[in-house]
Amino acid sequence: MKNTTMVPFIKWTGGKRKTIKYIEKSWPKNFNTYYEPFVGGGAVLLYFNPQKAVISDLNKELINLYRVISKQTSFKRLREYLLLMEYGHFITNSYDDKKKKIIKSSPFYKKIALIDRNSQSDNHLISLKTATKELRAARFIFLNKNSFNGLYRVNSLGYYNTPSKHKPTKTFNEKNIKKISSYLNSSVQIRQGHFSESLKDIKRGDFVYFDPPYDYKKDEKGFDAYQEGGFGISGQIELSILCKKLHEMGVKFMVSNHNTKLIQELYKGFKFKKFYVNRLIGGKGSSRKPAEEVLITNYD
């Protein structure tokens, strides 16, 4: 069922708010359980809000956030943490009234970002291993809302490494998150792990939407650093093999990706719908160009 009242509560690289109109045209009329293994910011899930859904992602902190949001009892503590972080971020910056912007990077933002590097044995320091699930969730939202271009990026060790943007941002829309919480709690099962593992109980008549890190043309700079290890060509191949197995099982699938030669070869024989999209996260605005994307399906 289409929804217009819930919107994503975080930004996500490759988010689907700008492509919903294309996805909607290819959305299947009938299916049983909906699966979304690369849930990211949840734009597709929250727009269509299927009655029965299973969402997952490899990113542990992202999935912890969804699990915290799904429980309204966690709201008060999450909100308090976020308000404190907003205040700490604001007072540790120098603000230029004439230029209307922060003139130096927030030391508080850096402290929150570096929590994932702290060990359990560090005295007087918060570690992700010892922090409550609500504090971890608050950190995730705070960093996401206050990072450069809303980019969530980790290095090869899995440590968060995105700089802050110039001006502190409000992090918590209570009305929207309450609606999302109610929906997640009543209709959605939340899992964490590899995309194939999240489909372990999928059956004929179910539908899965895949939004993996995109493939890129040769010599074109791409981004798949949501999680350590990346995705790469091997990930694209593994996903295409899985899709063929799902097709044989009688499961409907839809895949979003760039319209590259590799993707055309991997999904040869399935249905392709092409369109162009301007991406707004990452890089300089002047250098952003429309990219040719594609929706791949195994149904009419």
Summary of the structure (lengths in Angstrom):
residues: 300
radius of gyration: 19.7
end to end distance: 19.1
largest distance: 62.8
contacts: 883
relative contact order: 0.17
helix: 38%
strand: 15%
